[in-house]
Amino acid sequence: MREKFTILIADDDLDDHDLMRRGLSECKVRVDIVPVYDGIQVMDYLLRRHKFKNVESLPDLILLDLNMPLMDGFSTLKEIKKYPHLQPIPIYVITTSRNMDDMDKALNLGAYGFYSKGSKSKDIVDIMRSVCQECFEEKPAL
């Protein structure tokens, strides 16, 4: 198993960034977290443009909010899927939306998972634990 993983968090809410960091800090693997605040920054990071031109590698995981300024999560998903070299990156939507149509749309656009943030900070921390287990921790052999 690798020693460290890079996670790109795309969310315009600074409090949610902090809560996601807290949940990810409990992972059994080390993670580097890269914060961005809108879909344009996601694409700049992934395509190594502008202030991200010196990025050395793609993230191992993207955590994507749907409601962001400049380019929302749905548009960001569509844009990512236009690039074959970006398609293998797992993307989990972490959003306040509880709308089943939003979930279906995100999954149809290529998201690996869809989580509603809930109203309590504990909800986001719990979601991060689940995502970390699903993505990075070895499953016991049966």
C-alpha positions as a Python dict, from the first residue, in 0.01 Angstrom:
ca = {
    (1, 'M'): (0, 0, 0),
    (2, 'R'): (121, 352, -81),
    (3, 'E'): (246, 576, 194),
    (4, 'K'): (61, 897, 101),
    (5, 'F'): (-240, 1000, -108),
    (6, 'T'): (-339, 1340, -249),
    (7, 'I'): (-699, 1456, -211),
    (8, 'L'): (-837, 1759, -394),
    (9, 'I'): (-1120, 1920, -194),
    (10, 'A'): (-1340, 2147, -406),
    (11, 'D'): (-1583, 2341, -187),
    (12, 'D'): (-1646, 2713, -143),
    (13, 'D'): (-1729, 2674, 230),
    (14, 'L'): (-1419, 2712, 450),
    (15, 'D'): (-1591, 2549, 746),
    (16, 'D'): (-1665, 2241, 535),
    (17, 'H'): (-1299, 2230, 428),
    (18, 'D'): (-1201, 2223, 796),
    (19, 'L'): (-1452, 1950, 877),
    (20, 'M'): (-1335, 1738, 584),
    (21, 'R'): (-974, 1782, 696),
    (22, 'R'): (-1072, 1670, 1046),
    (23, 'G'): (-1242, 1357, 915),
    (24, 'L'): (-956, 1275, 679),
    (25, 'S'): (-703, 1318, 960),
    (26, 'E'): (-852, 1004, 1112),
    (27, 'C'): (-767, 794, 805),
    (28, 'K'): (-527, 509, 856),
    (29, 'V'): (-322, 643, 564),
    (30, 'R'): (-145, 976, 526),
    (31, 'V'): (-313, 1226, 299),
    (32, 'D'): (-209, 1555, 146),
    (33, 'I'): (-508, 1782, 105),
    (34, 'V'): (-523, 2039, -172),
    (35, 'P'): (-800, 2297, -121),
    (36, 'V'): (-975, 2469, -411),
    (37, 'Y'): (-1292, 2677, -401),
    (38, 'D'): (-1466, 2650, -738),
    (39, 'G'): (-1480, 2435, -1050),
    (40, 'I'): (-1243, 2659, -1246),
    (41, 'Q'): (-974, 2601, -984),
    (42, 'V'): (-1041, 2226, -1005),
    (43, 'M'): (-976, 2232, -1379),
    (44, 'D'): (-674, 2460, -1343),
    (45, 'Y'): (-526, 2215, -1092),
    (46, 'L'): (-602, 1906, -1300),
    (47, 'L'): (-473, 2062, -1622),
    (48, 'R'): (-178, 2230, -1447),
    (49, 'R'): (-273, 2583, -1549),
    (50, 'H'): (-206, 2924, -1396),
    (51, 'K'): (-105, 2904, -1030),
    (52, 'F'): (-107, 2522, -1051),
    (53, 'K'): (138, 2494, -1342),
    (54, 'N'): (400, 2327, -1119),
    (55, 'V'): (172, 2051, -988),
    (56, 'E'): (364, 1725, -1022),
    (57, 'S'): (87, 1466, -1019),
    (58, 'L'): (-287, 1422, -1036),
    (59, 'P'): (-487, 1373, -715),
    (60, 'D'): (-584, 1025, -602),
    (61, 'L'): (-933, 1147, -512),
    (62, 'I'): (-1156, 1451, -569),
    (63, 'L'): (-1419, 1559, -316),
    (64, 'L'): (-1657, 1786, -504),
    (65, 'D'): (-1933, 2016, -383),
    (66, 'L'): (-2219, 2082, -625),
    (67, 'N'): (-2295, 2442, -525),
    (68, 'M'): (-1982, 2643, -602),
    (69, 'P'): (-1931, 2978, -771),
    (70, 'L'): (-1795, 3025, -1125),
    (71, 'M'): (-1838, 2659, -1223),
    (72, 'D'): (-2068, 2431, -1025),
    (73, 'G'): (-2006, 2067, -948),
    (74, 'F'): (-2215, 1931, -1236),
    (75, 'S'): (-2027, 2145, -1490),
    (76, 'T'): (-1699, 2043, -1330),
    (77, 'L'): (-1788, 1672, -1359),
    (78, 'K'): (-1877, 1719, -1727),
    (79, 'E'): (-1552, 1904, -1792),
    (80, 'I'): (-1335, 1644, -1616),
    (81, 'K'): (-1490, 1362, -1817),
    (82, 'K'): (-1385, 1533, -2144),
    (83, 'Y'): (-1022, 1441, -2068),
    (84, 'P'): (-939, 1069, -2091),
    (85, 'H'): (-638, 1101, -1858),
    (86, 'L'): (-863, 1249, -1584),
    (87, 'Q'): (-1146, 997, -1612),
    (88, 'P'): (-991, 736, -1378),
    (89, 'I'): (-974, 977, -1082),
    (90, 'P'): (-1247, 885, -834),
    (91, 'I'): (-1480, 1176, -763),
    (92, 'Y'): (-1714, 1183, -465),
    (93, 'V'): (-1981, 1449, -448),
    (94, 'I'): (-2016, 1591, -96),
    (95, 'T'): (-2310, 1834, -95),
    (96, 'T'): (-2594, 1979, 106),
    (97, 'S'): (-2838, 1854, -158),
    (98, 'R'): (-3068, 1569, -63),
    (99, 'N'): (-3234, 1573, -404),
    (100, 'M'): (-3242, 1228, -564),
    (101, 'D'): (-3231, 1387, -911),
    (102, 'D'): (-2902, 1556, -815),
    (103, 'M'): (-2765, 1223, -698),
    (104, 'D'): (-2871, 1046, -1018),
    (105, 'K'): (-2728, 1324, -1234),
    (106, 'A'): (-2394, 1325, -1048),
    (107, 'L'): (-2360, 947, -1071),
    (108, 'N'): (-2456, 951, -1440),
    (109, 'L'): (-2188, 1214, -1499),
    (110, 'G'): (-1928, 982, -1351),
    (111, 'A'): (-1917, 1048, -977),
    (112, 'Y'): (-1819, 738, -779),
    (113, 'G'): (-2035, 834, -483),
    (114, 'F'): (-2278, 1094, -354),
    (115, 'Y'): (-2303, 1205, 8),
    (116, 'S'): (-2532, 1465, 164),
    (117, 'K'): (-2347, 1673, 423),
    (118, 'G'): (-2629, 1682, 673),
    (119, 'S'): (-2689, 1958, 924),
    (120, 'K'): (-2430, 1864, 1186),
    (121, 'S'): (-2054, 1895, 1161),
    (122, 'K'): (-2028, 1533, 1280),
    (123, 'D'): (-2202, 1426, 957),
    (124, 'I'): (-1917, 1555, 738),
    (125, 'V'): (-1652, 1397, 963),
    (126, 'D'): (-1836, 1062, 942),
    (127, 'I'): (-1864, 1092, 562),
    (128, 'M'): (-1488, 1149, 539),
    (129, 'R'): (-1422, 838, 745),
    (130, 'S'): (-1643, 635, 509),
    (131, 'V'): (-1480, 777, 196),
    (132, 'C'): (-1134, 714, 338),
    (133, 'Q'): (-1216, 353, 419),
    (134, 'E'): (-1371, 298, 79),
    (135, 'C'): (-1086, 455, -117),
    (136, 'F'): (-764, 393, 73),
    (137, 'E'): (-784, 131, 343),
    (138, 'E'): (-718, -231, 267),
    (139, 'K'): (-1016, -458, 299),
    (140, 'P'): (-966, -774, 502),
    (141, 'A'): (-946, -1091, 294),
    (142, 'L'): (-1246, -1319, 326),
}
